[in-house]
C-alpha cells in the first residue's frame, strides 16, 4: 500500500496507453477511510501556450477543429512539449510551427493544471515579444487557420465566450491583468 497524501493506493493498473497519455485504474482508500476507485490520466508531455505580442499590442490566434469536443476552436498558439526538454524550447518550436514567428524575449506568466480531478497535465504559458515573421512549419496532422488580431479583441473574445480553450482563457486574462498593472 502506498500513501498519497490522505489517500491510500491499493492497486494501480494501466488500462490504456498511447504516445501521449497513460490511463490508470486505481483501487484506493479515500480520505474518509472508504474503499473506492480512481481513474487517472498521465500526460507524457507538458502543455505549452504562447501569447505573441507585437509592438502595437497585436496577437495571434490559431483556429482548428478539435476532435474531442467536435467543434472549431480559436486558441493561442499551443502544443505539447516533451518532458525532459526545456519548456521554453518547446514554446519556441510551437510558435514557429503554428504562426511562423520567432521572438527575442520570452516571459513565463503562469503554470496551471488543466484538469486536476482526473489528470496530471501541467501547462506553462509564455508571452513572446520582439517578433519576426518566418515561414510557418505546421505538423502534418494540423489544419490550422491563423489570424492576427488586436490583443483587446482576444480579451473581448474570452469575455463573450468565443474563446473557450482553458489555456487560452487563463493566459489571455493573466496577460491582460499584467498589462493593466504595467508588468507586461
Secondary structure, DSSP 8 states (H G I E B T S, - for coil): -EEETTEEEEEEEEEEE-SSEEEEEEEEE-TTS-EEEEEEEEESEEEEEEEE--TTSEEEEEEEEETTTTEEEEE-EEEEEETTS-HHHHHHHHHHHHH-EEEEEEEEEEEEES-TTTB--EEEEEEEEEEEE------TT---EEEEEEHHHHHHHHHTTS---HHHHHHHHHHHHHHHTT--
